[in-house]
Amino acid sequence: GSVQGAYLVSWLVEEMLSVLREERREANGARDYRRLSLRRASAKMLLMM
């Protein structure tokens, strides 16, 4: 119900902030690029739902 939806939204916000943080760190070195792109793809899939 609404509780699950609110939990999903808060989790999604945390994920997006984490992705943004990792993107900023990526400017220094792209060693985590594969993991970052995987997380970005999963976030996009969640947004499509």
C-alpha positions in Angstrom: 0.0 0.0 0.0 1.0 3.6 0.7 3.7 2.6 3.2 5.4 0.4 0.6 5.2 3.2 -1.9 6.7 5.7 0.5 9.5 3.3 1.3 10.2 2.8 -2.4 10.3 6.5 -3.1 12.7 7.2 -0.2 14.9 4.3 -1.3 14.9 5.6 -4.9 15.9 9.0 -3.7 18.8 7.5 -1.7 19.9 5.5 -4.8 19.8 8.6 -7.0 21.9 10.6 -4.5 24.4 7.8 -4.3 24.6 7.6 -8.1 25.2 11.4 -8.2 27.9 11.1 -5.6 29.6 8.3 -7.5 29.4 10.3 -10.7 31.2 13.2 -9.0 33.9 10.9 -7.8 34.1 9.3 -11.2 35.6 12.6 -12.5 38.8 11.7 -10.5 39.0 8.1 -11.7 36.7 5.8 -13.7 37.6 2.6 -11.9 34.0 2.1 -10.7 32.5 2.9 -14.1 31.0 -0.5 -14.7 29.3 -0.7 -11.4 28.1 2.9 -11.7 26.6 2.2 -15.1 24.9 -0.9 -13.7 23.3 1.1 -10.9 22.3 3.9 -13.3 20.5 1.2 -15.5 18.7 -0.2 -12.5 17.6 3.2 -11.4 16.3 4.0 -14.9 14.4 0.7 -14.9 12.8 1.6 -11.5 11.7 5.0 -12.8 10.0 3.4 -15.8 7.8 1.3 -13.5 
